[in-house]
Amino acid sequence: MGVRLQKTPLNAAHRRAGAKLVDFAGWEMPLHYGSQLEEHHAVRRDAGMFDTSHMLAVDLAAAGEDARAFLRYVLANDVAKLREPGRALYSCMLREDGGVLDDLIVYFLGDGRFRAVVNAGTAEKDLAWLERLRAERAPAVALAPRRDLAMIAVQGPNARAKCWAALPETRAAAEPLAPFCAAAAGELFVARTGYTGEDGFELLFPGARAEVVWNALAAAGVRPCGLGARDTLRLEAGMNLYGQDMDETVTPLASGLAWTVDTASPRDFVGKAALMAAGKPGRTLVGLVALERGGILRAHQTVHTAHGEGEITSGTFSPTMQQSIALARLPAGVAIGETVHVDVRGKPSPRARSNPRSCGMGRFWCPRMHEPRPALSPSSRGAGEAGGVVAAIAVCRARTTPAARAATHPRGGRDRNARRVAARHPSERRGLRSPYVGDQQ
């Protein structure tokens, strides 16, 4: 007998809409509603919505500064930056050895209260970890898992306007919000965050209202979207997926997330000593864009570089760029724009050229179909979904001459099972600076 899957408050609505439902970290979730491709384009061109109620909000509260002090020890990023109610911070939560337990968003609610939103696939592990540290260091801090809340992410260039049309009671509180800020609008908690590279909101509210909110958004022209489009969108935006691009076996420094680790201040946090002792990692997460057609870059494919081998952690075909893209953990010596080779099981193809340009909230892989808007960081993630290469990926013009191929491939560039791709470091953030980036970091 199979394991019984958990269901969100919107499960019945997904079934009525004809969604293809799949097991996602123990939850029955929609993969798509008929066309993953059309859902992807809806978010890039208009507005789409995702059921993210499988994620878990955890409220922390204590008198005075106890909750803040506790989170300053628990998280690699520093919540001391959150001075105004509603401000948010993206951070990793680390083990003592520096491995990534999870990535999350934490909001300052005011009056000694915080809200963390964690991944569904790691929720029970995260709660056990937080409870252990709370008992050891901050017994006065109260932890409250909010399993009563539903969550919907509304994303796209028209997402905010359509959200206000569907839920007019949110406009007064949400319209002034800067990126990575949140506000309460009655029962709705509205955060200007997302996991697609587009503008929009993530809404948290009582689960009993889930279908009412979902149906109102659909009536306003927001298209339901599934996990398939969510994955291609986040990868176009260069955002990590927990369990693929990082996990407990790697540190944030080797995952393109050094910008989320605060080592400048004297405060201690879990995993800091291990990170400082280890020094600069020998590998880092790099963005790849295929220079040749034929075959798709996929997770676990081997990458050959002049500095040694690496491995793709996430890969897909970009519907927006019409090219294959990936994140890969490669030797730290790989330079921006350097040509590397990926084994794709014997699919030779002609050359193609990468041309990444500004997209959505910052500089991503996909070419922009709309006017540029202010830069946004990644937000809370879905189950096993992580966050974070908020960085810009610099434009690459890789050399593909026979000499260059011979220099970068162990078989002199003649292996027809390899494809040339351009490597791009997530640590390059050109064009991504915004008035809010200091608060995000």
KAHU-V607075 format. One record per run of one state. SS is the DSSP state (A for helix, B for strand, O for the rest). FROM is the first residue (numbers start at 0). LEN is the number of residues. If there is no record, write none. Layout:
ss=[SS:SS]
from=[FROM:FROM]
len=[LEN:LEN]
//
This chain:
ss=[O:B:O:A:O:B:O:B:O:A:O:B:O:B:O:A:B:O:A:O:B:O:B:O:B:O:A:O:B:O:B:O:A:O:A:O:B:O:B:O:B:A:O:B:O:A:O:B:O:B:O:B:A:O:A:O:A:O:B:O:B:O:B:O:B:O:B:O:B:O:B:O:B:O:B:O:A:O:B:O:A:O]
from=[0:5:6:10:16:19:24:26:32:35:45:47:51:55:61:65:74:75:78:81:86:94:98:110:112:118:119:137:141:145:148:155:158:166:167:174:180:185:187:191:199:206:219:222:224:226:236:241:242:245:246:250:251:254:257:260:271:278:282:290:291:292:301:305:307:318:322:331:338:343:350:351:357:359:361:363:401:408:417:425:436:440]
len=[5:1:4:6:3:5:2:6:3:10:2:4:4:6:4:9:1:3:3:5:8:4:12:2:6:1:18:4:4:3:7:3:8:1:7:6:5:2:4:8:7:13:3:2:2:10:5:1:3:1:4:1:3:3:3:11:7:4:8:1:1:9:4:2:11:4:9:7:5:7:1:6:2:2:2:38:7:9:8:11:4:1]
//
